[in-house]
Amino acid sequence: MTKLIRHCAAHRASIFSEFRTHVLRLLLHREASGVLADAFELYANAYERSILLRDFYGKEATLFSSGLGTEDEKEKAKKGLRGILEGIEGDRRKRILNAVKENLTSM
């Protein structure tokens, strides 16, 4: 996987989107955690990093993002958690922040 991520830059975003919803589980795996760490630190751009980080924001943030890579979504994704929370108020915002807290403490 590391070689695919390193040498196939054109397919990198689609590879990262396949990791979607599995990132937290893969980080706890002995071999997969190294692949994800290298991919995140060495090869991913801001949008691709946001794809990997999206799992930490909980299921609600993942469900309501289209994942199509539109320009508006890419700009929000570059802002990280702040971009995800942009325009979200009330209970939904609290659920996303609680999911972040839960996921980080479980690691």
N, CA, C and O atoms as a Tinker XYZ file with bonds, in Angstrom:
   428  protein
     1  N      0.822000   -1.188000    0.000000    73     2
     2  CA     0.000000    0.000000    0.000000    64     1     3
     3  C      0.864000    1.248000    0.000000    63     2     4     5
     4  O      0.535000    2.235000   -0.658000    81     3
     5  N      1.952000    1.207000    0.726000    73     3     6
     6  CA     2.821000    2.381000    0.777000    64     5     7
     7  C      3.373000    2.708000   -0.604000    63     6     8     9
     8  O      3.459000    3.879000   -0.975000    81     7
     9  N      3.745000    1.689000   -1.364000    73     7    10
    10  CA     4.267000    1.925000   -2.712000    64     9    11
    11  C      3.188000    2.475000   -3.633000    63    10    12    13
    12  O      3.461000    3.353000   -4.452000    81    11
    13  N      1.973000    1.970000   -3.509000    73    11    14
    14  CA     0.869000    2.505000   -4.310000    64    13    15
    15  C      0.633000    3.975000   -3.990000    63    14    16    17
    16  O      0.472000    4.798000   -4.891000    81    15
    17  N      0.614000    4.294000   -2.711000    73    15    18
    18  CA     0.373000    5.678000   -2.300000    64    17    19
    19  C      1.508000    6.575000   -2.763000    63    18    20    21
    20  O      1.271000    7.704000   -3.194000    81    19
    21  N      2.728000    6.088000   -2.679000    73    19    22
    22  CA     3.890000    6.895000   -3.054000    64    21    23
    23  C      3.958000    7.126000   -4.561000    63    22    24    25
    24  O      4.212000    8.250000   -4.995000    81    23
    25  N      3.737000    6.089000   -5.368000    73    23    26
    26  CA     3.986000    6.177000   -6.805000    64    25    27
    27  C      2.762000    6.500000   -7.651000    63    26    28    29
    28  O      2.913000    6.891000   -8.808000    81    27
    29  N      1.582000    6.353000   -7.123000    73    27    30
    30  CA     0.360000    6.607000   -7.903000    64    29    31
    31  C     -0.354000    7.849000   -7.380000    63    30    32    33
    32  O     -1.427000    7.760000   -6.784000    81    31
    33  N      0.248000    8.988000   -7.608000    73    31    34
    34  CA    -0.324000   10.233000   -7.087000    64    33    35
    35  C     -1.708000   10.525000   -7.666000    63    34    36    37
    36  O     -2.539000   11.143000   -7.001000    81    35
    37  N     -1.955000   10.094000   -8.873000    73    35    38
    38  CA    -3.251000   10.336000   -9.504000    64    37    39
    39  C     -4.376000    9.571000   -8.813000    63    38    40    41
    40  O     -5.529000   10.000000   -8.844000    81    39
    41  N     -4.048000    8.451000   -8.195000    73    39    42
    42  CA    -5.066000    7.617000   -7.539000    64    41    43
    43  C     -5.042000    7.739000   -6.017000    63    42    44    45
    44  O     -5.789000    7.050000   -5.323000    81    43
    45  N     -4.192000    8.604000   -5.508000    73    43    46
    46  CA    -4.014000    8.715000   -4.062000    64    45    47
    47  C     -5.299000    9.096000   -3.343000    63    46    48    49
    48  O     -5.617000    8.503000   -2.312000    81    47
    49  N     -6.039000   10.058000   -3.852000    73    47    50
    50  CA    -7.283000   10.488000   -3.190000    64    49    51
    51  C     -8.304000    9.353000   -3.148000    63    50    52    53
    52  O     -9.020000    9.200000   -2.158000    81    51
    53  N     -8.375000    8.563000   -4.209000    73    51    54
    54  CA    -9.322000    7.443000   -4.206000    64    53    55
    55  C     -8.870000    6.341000   -3.245000    63    54    56    57
    56  O     -9.707000    5.669000   -2.642000    81    55
    57  N     -7.568000    6.149000   -3.097000    73    55    58
    58  CA    -7.069000    5.177000   -2.122000    64    57    59
    59  C     -7.431000    5.637000   -0.716000    63    58    60    61
    60  O     -7.883000    4.839000    0.105000    81    59
    61  N     -7.231000    6.932000   -0.435000    73    59    62
    62  CA    -7.562000    7.455000    0.889000    64    61    63
    63  C     -9.057000    7.392000    1.154000    63    62    64    65
    64  O     -9.475000    7.152000    2.286000    81    63
    65  N     -9.859000    7.604000    0.132000    73    63    66
    66  CA   -11.305000    7.528000    0.349000    64    65    67
    67  C    -11.746000    6.090000    0.631000    63    66    68    69
    68  O    -12.776000    5.882000    1.271000    81    67
    69  N    -10.982000    5.091000    0.162000    73    67    70
    70  CA   -11.279000    3.701000    0.503000    64    69    71
    71  C    -10.981000    3.406000    1.972000    63    70    72    73
    72  O    -11.584000    2.510000    2.561000    81    71
    73  N    -10.059000    4.153000    2.559000    73    71    74
    74  CA    -9.757000    4.006000    3.978000    64    73    75
    75  C    -10.870000    4.588000    4.853000    63    74    76    77
    76  O    -10.959000    4.294000    6.045000    81    75
    77  N    -11.704000    5.407000    4.244000    73    75    78
    78  CA   -12.767000    6.095000    4.967000    64    77    79
    79  C    -13.610000    5.098000    5.753000    63    78    80    81
    80  O    -13.929000    4.021000    5.250000    81    79
    81  N    -13.959000    5.442000    6.943000    73    79    82
    82  CA   -14.714000    4.664000    7.933000    64    81    83
    83  C    -13.901000    3.518000    8.536000    63    82    84    85
    84  O    -14.419000    2.789000    9.383000    81    83
    85  N    -12.655000    3.339000    8.130000    73    83    86
    86  CA   -11.821000    2.280000    8.684000    64    85    87
    87  C    -10.568000    2.825000    9.367000    63    86    88    89
    88  O     -9.782000    2.049000    9.909000    81    87
    89  N    -10.371000    4.124000    9.353000    73    87    90
    90  CA    -9.125000    4.721000    9.828000    64    89    91
    91  C     -8.876000    4.409000   11.300000    63    90    92    93
    92  O     -7.765000    4.024000   11.665000    81    91
    93  N     -9.875000    4.566000   12.141000    73    91    94
    94  CA    -9.677000    4.328000   13.572000    64    93    95
    95  C     -9.256000    2.892000   13.847000    63    94    96    97
    96  O     -8.367000    2.649000   14.664000    81    95
    97  N     -9.885000    1.948000   13.175000    73    95    98
    98  CA    -9.534000    0.541000   13.356000    64    97    99
    99  C     -8.137000    0.252000   12.800000    63    98   100   101
   100  O     -7.377000   -0.510000   13.397000    81    99
   101  N     -7.800000    0.855000   11.665000    73    99   102
   102  CA    -6.490000    0.625000   11.062000    64   101   103
   103  C     -5.354000    1.213000   11.898000    63   102   104   105
   104  O     -4.243000    0.683000   11.898000    81   103
   105  N     -5.630000    2.301000   12.607000    73   103   106
   106  CA    -4.592000    2.896000   13.451000    64   105   107
   107  C     -4.201000    1.983000   14.614000    63   106   108   109
   108  O     -3.093000    2.084000   15.140000    81   107
   109  N     -5.097000    1.108000   15.007000    73   107   110
   110  CA    -4.805000    0.179000   16.093000    64   109   111
   111  C     -4.131000   -1.102000   15.608000    63   110   112   113
   112  O     -3.684000   -1.914000   16.418000    81   111
   113  N     -4.057000   -1.287000   14.292000    73   111   114
   114  CA    -3.425000   -2.459000   13.696000    64   113   115
   115  C     -1.922000   -2.231000   13.584000    63   114   116   117
   116  O     -1.488000   -1.137000   13.224000    81   115
   117  N     -1.135000   -3.241000   13.887000    73   115   118
   118  CA     0.318000   -3.097000   13.936000    64   117   119
   119  C      0.925000   -2.668000   12.601000    63   118   120   121
   120  O      1.712000   -1.721000   12.573000    81   119
   121  N      0.591000   -3.322000   11.509000    73   119   122
   122  CA     1.180000   -2.984000   10.216000    64   121   123
   123  C      0.488000   -1.797000    9.553000    63   122   124   125
   124  O      1.142000   -0.950000    8.945000    81   123
   125  N     -0.818000   -1.742000    9.673000    73   123   126
   126  CA    -1.580000   -0.685000    8.998000    64   125   127
   127  C     -1.297000    0.688000    9.580000    63   126   128   129
   128  O     -1.359000    1.682000    8.857000    81   127
   129  N     -0.989000    0.767000   10.858000    73   127   130
   130  CA    -0.740000    2.074000   11.466000    64   129   131
   131  C      0.483000    2.745000   10.846000    63   130   132   133
   132  O      0.500000    3.964000   10.673000    81   131
   133  N      1.502000    1.963000   10.513000    73   131   134
   134  CA     2.684000    2.521000    9.856000    64   133   135
   135  C      2.388000    3.030000    8.459000    63   134   136   137
   136  O      2.898000    4.071000    8.044000    81   135
   137  N      1.562000    2.290000    7.736000    73   135   138
   138  CA     1.175000    2.711000    6.384000    64   137   139
   139  C      0.396000    4.013000    6.441000    63   138   140   141
   140  O      0.652000    4.931000    5.663000    81   139
   141  N     -0.561000    4.094000    7.368000    73   139   142
   142  CA    -1.352000    5.322000    7.491000    64   141   143
   143  C     -0.496000    6.496000    7.947000    63   142   144   145
   144  O     -0.668000    7.612000    7.458000    81   143
   145  N      0.416000    6.259000    8.871000    73   143   146
   146  CA     1.287000    7.329000    9.348000    64   145   147
   147  C      2.160000    7.864000    8.219000    63   146   148   149
   148  O      2.284000    9.078000    8.057000    81   147
   149  N      2.760000    6.981000    7.445000    73   147   150
   150  CA     3.589000    7.416000    6.318000    64   149   151
   151  C      2.762000    8.145000    5.272000    63   150   152   153
   152  O      3.178000    9.180000    4.751000    81   151
   153  N      1.606000    7.610000    4.970000    73   151   154
   154  CA     0.742000    8.239000    3.970000    64   153   155
   155  C      0.346000    9.636000    4.413000    63   154   156   157
   156  O      0.367000   10.573000    3.615000    81   155
   157  N     -0.011000    9.779000    5.666000    73   155   158
   158  CA    -0.448000   11.070000    6.192000    64   157   159
   159  C      0.695000   12.072000    6.233000    63   158   160   161
   160  O      0.541000   13.212000    5.795000    81   159
   161  N      1.834000   11.655000    6.755000    73   159   162
   162  CA     2.950000   12.579000    6.964000    64   161   163
   163  C      3.733000   12.894000    5.700000    63   162   164   165
   164  O      4.169000   14.030000    5.510000    81   163
   165  N      3.917000   11.904000    4.834000    73   163   166
   166  CA     4.836000   12.084000    3.716000    64   165   167
   167  C      4.178000   12.400000    2.382000    63   166   168   169
   168  O      4.753000   13.131000    1.576000    81   167
   169  N      2.980000   11.863000    2.129000    73   167   170
   170  CA     2.451000   11.921000    0.776000    64   169   171
   171  C      1.131000   12.667000    0.625000    63   170   172   173
   172  O      0.786000   13.060000   -0.489000    81   171
   173  N      0.394000   12.874000    1.687000    73   171   174
   174  CA    -0.946000   13.450000    1.571000    64   173   175
   175  C     -0.908000   14.975000    1.531000    63   174   176   177
   176  O     -0.141000   15.613000    2.252000    81   175
   177  N     -1.759000   15.546000    0.666000    73   175   178
   178  CA    -1.933000   16.987000    0.685000    64   177   179
   179  C     -3.036000   17.321000    1.683000    63   178   180   181
   180  O     -3.545000   16.424000    2.354000    81   179
   181  N     -3.414000   18.589000    1.794000    73   179   182
   182  CA    -4.372000   19.015000    2.813000    64   181   183
   183  C     -5.725000   18.322000    2.664000    63   182   184   185
   184  O     -6.317000   17.907000    3.660000    81   183
   185  N     -6.217000   18.194000    1.443000    73   183   186
   186  CA    -7.517000   17.548000    1.245000    64   185   187
   187  C     -7.451000   16.063000    1.575000    63   186   188   189
   188  O     -8.367000   15.527000    2.198000    81   187
   189  N     -6.385000   15.398000    1.169000    73   187   190
   190  CA    -6.242000   13.966000    1.445000    64   189   191
   191  C     -6.088000   13.711000    2.943000    63   190   192   193
   192  O     -6.568000   12.700000    3.454000    81   191
   193  N     -5.425000   14.620000    3.640000    73   191   194
   194  CA    -5.336000   14.499000    5.097000    64   193   195
   195  C     -6.703000   14.635000    5.734000    63   194   196   197
   196  O     -7.020000   13.940000    6.699000    81   195
   197  N     -7.506000   15.525000    5.195000    73   195   198
   198  CA    -8.852000   15.702000    5.760000    64   197   199
   199  C     -9.706000   14.463000    5.565000    63   198   200   201
   200  O    -10.564000   14.171000    6.398000    81   199
   201  N     -9.487000   13.726000    4.477000    73   199   202
   202  CA   -10.214000   12.472000    4.252000    64   201   203
   203  C     -9.878000   11.481000    5.370000    63   202   204   205
   204  O    -10.759000   10.801000    5.896000    81   203
   205  N     -8.592000   11.409000    5.725000    73   203   206
   206  CA    -8.179000   10.484000    6.774000    64   205   207
   207  C     -8.659000   10.929000    8.154000    63   206   208   209
   208  O     -8.998000   10.093000    8.993000    81   207
   209  N     -8.689000   12.226000    8.390000    73   207   210
   210  CA    -9.100000   12.732000    9.702000    64   209   211
   211  C    -10.607000   12.713000    9.913000    63   210   212   213
   212  O    -11.075000   12.811000   11.047000    81   211
   213  N    -11.357000   12.590000    8.851000    73   211   214
   214  CA   -12.810000   12.665000    8.930000    64   213   215
   215  C    -13.411000   11.618000    9.868000    63   214   216   217
   216  O    -14.457000   11.864000   10.470000    81   215
   217  N    -12.778000   10.473000   10.001000    73   215   218
   218  CA   -13.284000    9.428000   10.893000    64   217   219
   219  C    -13.291000    9.874000   12.356000    63   218   220   221
   220  O    -14.140000    9.439000   13.134000    81   219
   221  N    -12.356000   10.731000   12.725000    73   219   222
   222  CA   -12.307000   11.213000   14.106000    64   221   223
   223  C    -13.500000   12.104000   14.443000    63   222   224   225
   224  O    -13.824000   12.279000   15.617000    81   223
   225  N    -14.147000   12.661000   13.444000    73   223   226
   226  CA   -15.252000   13.597000   13.674000    64   225   227
   227  C    -16.578000   12.891000   13.886000    63   226   228   229
   228  O    -17.589000   13.552000   14.125000    81   227
   229  N    -16.603000   11.595000   13.807000    73   227   230
   230  CA   -17.814000   10.830000   14.076000    64   229   231
   231  C    -18.614000   10.526000   12.830000    63   230   232   233
   232  O    -18.339000   11.031000   11.742000    81   231
   233  N    -19.612000    9.684000   13.025000    73   231   234
   234  CA   -20.429000    9.231000   11.902000    64   233   235
   235  C    -21.269000   10.351000   11.303000    63   234   236   237
   236  O    -21.515000   10.366000   10.097000    81   235
   237  N    -21.700000   11.270000   12.119000    73   235   238
   238  CA   -22.554000   12.347000   11.611000    64   237   239
   239  C    -21.806000   13.251000   10.633000    63   238   240   241
   240  O    -22.345000   13.615000    9.588000    81   239
   241  N    -20.599000   13.604000   10.958000    73   239   242
   242  CA   -19.805000   14.439000   10.058000    64   241   243
   243  C    -19.476000   13.684000    8.779000    63   242   244   245
   244  O    -19.431000   14.276000    7.700000    81   243
   245  N    -19.247000   12.383000    8.891000    73   243   246
   246  CA   -18.937000   11.568000    7.723000    64   245   247
   247  C    -20.147000   11.418000    6.816000    63   246   248   249
   248  O    -20.024000   11.484000    5.593000    81   247
   249  N    -21.308000   11.218000    7.408000    73   247   250
   250  CA   -22.527000   11.021000    6.613000    64   249   251
   251  C    -22.929000   12.269000    5.845000    63   250   252   253
   252  O    -23.411000   12.171000    4.717000    81   251
   253  N    -22.738000   13.435000    6.438000    73   251   254
   254  CA   -23.199000   14.656000    5.802000    64   253   255
   255  C    -22.161000   15.319000    4.905000    63   254   256   257
   256  O    -22.410000   16.400000    4.373000    81   255
   257  N    -21.011000   14.693000    4.731000    73   255   258
   258  CA   -20.056000   15.201000    3.747000    64   257   259
   259  C    -20.211000   14.359000    2.490000    63   258   260   261
   260  O    -20.316000   13.135000    2.560000    81   259
   261  N    -20.224000   15.014000    1.358000    73   259   262
   262  CA   -20.511000   14.299000    0.113000    64   261   263
   263  C    -19.356000   13.402000   -0.329000    63   262   264   265
   264  O    -19.580000   12.340000   -0.909000    81   263
   265  N    -18.116000   13.829000   -0.054000    73   263   266
   266  CA   -16.975000   13.022000   -0.451000    64   265   267
   267  C    -16.650000   13.119000   -1.934000    63   266   268   269
   268  O    -15.800000   12.382000   -2.435000    81   267
   269  N    -17.324000   14.028000   -2.643000    73   267   270
   270  CA   -17.105000   14.150000   -4.084000    64   269   271
   271  C    -15.894000   15.002000   -4.422000    63   270   272   273
   272  O    -15.398000   14.953000   -5.548000    81   271
   273  N    -15.413000   15.779000   -3.466000    73   271   274
   274  CA   -14.243000   16.595000   -3.718000    64   273   275
   275  C    -14.543000   17.875000   -4.467000    63   274   276   277
   276  O    -13.715000   18.338000   -5.251000    81   275
   277  N    -15.729000   18.467000   -4.239000    73   275   278
   278  CA   -16.052000   19.736000   -4.856000    64   277   279
   279  C    -15.128000   20.809000   -4.285000    63   278   280   281
   280  O    -14.538000   20.623000   -3.221000    81   279
   281  N    -15.004000   21.909000   -4.979000    73   279   282
   282  CA   -14.107000   22.983000   -4.543000    64   281   283
   283  C    -14.502000   23.530000   -3.176000    63   282   284   285
   284  O    -13.638000   23.802000   -2.343000    81   283
   285  N    -15.809000   23.692000   -2.941000    73   283   286
   286  CA   -16.278000   24.184000   -1.655000    64   285   287
   287  C    -15.906000   23.213000   -0.540000    63   286   288   289
   288  O    -15.461000   23.626000    0.531000    81   287
   289  N    -16.090000   21.924000   -0.796000    73   287   290
   290  CA   -15.753000   20.911000    0.208000    64   289   291
   291  C    -14.251000   20.873000    0.456000    63   290   292   293
   292  O    -13.819000   20.699000    1.595000    81   291
   293  N    -13.456000   21.031000   -0.586000    73   291   294
   294  CA   -12.003000   21.030000   -0.417000    64   293   295
   295  C    -11.547000   22.205000    0.433000    63   294   296   297
   296  O    -10.640000   22.062000    1.253000    81   295
   297  N    -12.166000   23.364000    0.244000    73   295   298
   298  CA   -11.808000   24.536000    1.039000    64   297   299
   299  C    -12.176000   24.332000    2.506000    63   298   300   301
   300  O    -11.402000   24.681000    3.397000    81   299
   301  N    -13.351000   23.770000    2.755000    73   299   302
   302  CA   -13.759000   23.481000    4.134000    64   301   303
   303  C    -12.845000   22.434000    4.753000    63   302   304   305
   304  O    -12.488000   22.534000    5.927000    81   303
   305  N    -12.470000   21.442000    3.979000    73   303   306
   306  CA   -11.639000   20.358000    4.487000    64   305   307
   307  C    -10.251000   20.851000    4.875000    63   306   308   309
   308  O     -9.656000   20.343000    5.825000    81   307
   309  N     -9.739000   21.823000    4.158000    73   307   310
   310  CA    -8.420000   22.366000    4.469000    64   309   311
   311  C     -8.406000   23.054000    5.827000    63   310   312   313
   312  O     -7.348000   23.200000    6.439000    81   311
   313  N     -9.574000   23.477000    6.298000    73   311   314
   314  CA    -9.672000   24.146000    7.595000    64   313   315
   315  C     -9.747000   23.151000    8.739000    63   314   316   317
   316  O     -9.663000   23.552000    9.900000    81   315
   317  N     -9.901000   21.876000    8.451000    73   315   318
   318  CA    -9.941000   20.853000    9.486000    64   317   319
   319  C    -11.263000   20.831000   10.226000    63   318   320   321
   320  O    -12.328000   20.974000    9.626000    81   319
   321  N    -11.184000   20.650000   11.536000    73   319   322
   322  CA   -12.390000   20.568000   12.357000    64   321   323
   323  C    -13.176000   21.870000   12.301000    63   322   324   325
   324  O    -14.406000   21.853000   12.317000    81   323
   325  N    -12.487000   22.978000   12.237000    73   323   326
   326  CA   -13.158000   24.277000   12.131000    64   325   327
   327  C    -14.022000   24.336000   10.872000    63   326   328   329
   328  O    -15.131000   24.871000   10.911000    81   327
   329  N    -13.538000   23.804000    9.775000    73   327   330
   330  CA   -14.294000   23.785000    8.529000    64   329   331
   331  C    -15.503000   22.873000    8.601000    63   330   332   333
   332  O    -16.551000   23.188000    8.037000    81   331
   333  N    -15.373000   21.739000    9.292000    73   331   334
   334  CA   -16.500000   20.826000    9.464000    64   333   335
   335  C    -17.594000   21.481000   10.295000    63   334   336   337
   336  O    -18.780000   21.325000   10.004000    81   335
   337  N    -17.194000   22.215000   11.330000    73   335   338
   338  CA   -18.162000   22.833000   12.235000    64   337   339
   339  C    -18.752000   24.129000   11.692000    63   338   340   341
   340  O    -19.687000   24.676000   12.277000    81   339
   341  N    -18.213000   24.627000   10.579000    73   339   342
   342  CA   -18.711000   25.854000    9.971000    64   341   343
   343  C    -20.175000   25.694000    9.569000    63   342   344   345
   344  O    -20.510000   24.792000    8.802000    81   343
   345  N    -21.028000   26.542000   10.067000    73   343   346
   346  CA   -22.439000   26.507000    9.702000    64   345   347
   347  C    -23.261000   25.471000   10.446000    63   346   348   349
   348  O    -24.448000   25.311000   10.161000    81   347
   349  N    -22.659000   24.768000   11.388000    73   347   350
   350  CA   -23.373000   23.762000   12.172000    64   349   351
   351  C    -23.609000   24.329000   13.570000    63   350   352   353
   352  O    -22.702000   24.891000   14.185000    81   351
   353  N    -24.820000   24.178000   14.055000    73   351   354
   354  CA   -25.147000   24.712000   15.378000    64   353   355
   355  C    -25.883000   23.678000   16.204000    63   354   356   357
   356  O    -26.373000   22.678000   15.679000    81   355
   357  N    -25.955000   23.925000   17.491000    73   355   358
   358  CA   -26.798000   23.150000   18.388000    64   357   359
   359  C    -26.304000   21.747000   18.679000    63   358   360   361
   360  O    -25.114000   21.505000   18.884000    81   359
   361  N    -27.258000   20.833000   18.691000    73   359   362
   362  CA   -26.979000   19.450000   19.084000    64   361   363
   363  C    -26.025000   18.739000   18.135000    63   362   364   365
   364  O    -25.198000   17.932000   18.558000    81   363
   365  N    -26.147000   19.044000   16.870000    73   363   366
   366  CA   -25.273000   18.377000   15.893000    64   365   367
   367  C    -23.813000   18.730000   16.162000    63   366   368   369
   368  O    -22.941000   17.866000   16.071000    81   367
   369  N    -23.540000   19.985000   16.490000    73   367   370
   370  CA   -22.192000   20.436000   16.812000    64   369   371
   371  C    -21.679000   19.712000   18.062000    63   370   372   373
   372  O    -20.526000   19.282000   18.103000    81   371
   373  N    -22.529000   19.581000   19.072000    73   371   374
   374  CA   -22.148000   18.896000   20.305000    64   373   375
   375  C    -21.841000   17.419000   20.042000    63   374   376   377
   376  O    -20.898000   16.868000   20.610000    81   375
   377  N    -22.640000   16.779000   19.179000    73   375   378
   378  CA   -22.404000   15.365000   18.869000    64   377   379
   379  C    -21.071000   15.172000   18.157000    63   378   380   381
   380  O    -20.351000   14.213000   18.435000    81   379
   381  N    -20.743000   16.072000   17.249000    73   379   382
   382  CA   -19.466000   15.967000   16.532000    64   381   383
   383  C    -18.298000   16.161000   17.493000    63   382   384   385
   384  O    -17.325000   15.410000   17.440000    81   383
   385  N    -18.384000   17.160000   18.370000    73   383   386
   386  CA   -17.307000   17.402000   19.334000    64   385   387
   387  C    -17.180000   16.261000   20.339000    63   386   388   389
   388  O    -16.071000   15.911000   20.743000    81   387
   389  N    -18.307000   15.680000   20.742000    73   387   390
   390  CA   -18.252000   14.517000   21.640000    64   389   391
   391  C    -17.617000   13.320000   20.950000    63   390   392   393
   392  O    -16.875000   12.563000   21.576000    81   391
   393  N    -17.903000   13.142000   19.663000    73   391   394
   394  CA   -17.296000   12.040000   18.908000    64   393   395
   395  C    -15.789000   12.226000   18.811000    63   394   396   397
   396  O    -15.039000   11.258000   18.933000    81   395
   397  N    -15.335000   13.458000   18.592000    73   395   398
   398  CA   -13.895000   13.731000   18.539000    64   397   399
   399  C    -13.256000   13.381000   19.878000    63   398   400   401
   400  O    -12.211000   12.733000   19.929000    81   399
   401  N    -13.891000   13.815000   20.953000    73   399   402
   402  CA   -13.369000   13.550000   22.283000    64   401   403
   403  C    -13.291000   12.046000   22.564000    63   402   404   405
   404  O    -12.279000   11.554000   23.062000    81   403
   405  N    -14.358000   11.329000   22.242000    73   403   406
   406  CA   -14.402000    9.874000   22.453000    64   405   407
   407  C    -13.319000    9.148000   21.658000    63   406   408   409
   408  O    -12.610000    8.291000   22.185000    81   407
   409  N    -13.205000    9.508000   20.380000    73   407   410
   410  CA   -12.246000    8.830000   19.510000    64   409   411
   411  C    -10.801000    9.096000   19.942000    63   410   412   413
   412  O     -9.961000    8.199000   19.883000    81   411
   413  N    -10.514000   10.315000   20.370000    73   411   414
   414  CA    -9.159000   10.617000   20.792000    64   413   415
   415  C     -8.809000    9.949000   22.111000    63   414   416   417
   416  O     -7.678000    9.498000   22.293000    81   415
   417  N     -9.761000    9.878000   23.034000    73   415   418
   418  CA    -9.471000    9.228000   24.309000    64   417   419
   419  C     -9.377000    7.709000   24.165000    63   418   420   421
   420  O     -8.683000    7.054000   24.943000    81   419
   421  N    -10.070000    7.149000   23.175000    73   419   422
   422  CA   -10.008000    5.702000   22.980000    64   421   423
   423  C     -8.678000    5.273000   22.350000    63   422   424   425
   424  O     -8.292000    4.108000   22.447000    81   423
   425  N     -7.991000    6.197000   21.718000    73   423   426
   426  CA    -6.701000    5.874000   21.116000    64   425   427
   427  C     -5.669000    5.742000   22.207000    63   426   428
   428  O     -4.502000    5.470000   21.923000    81   427
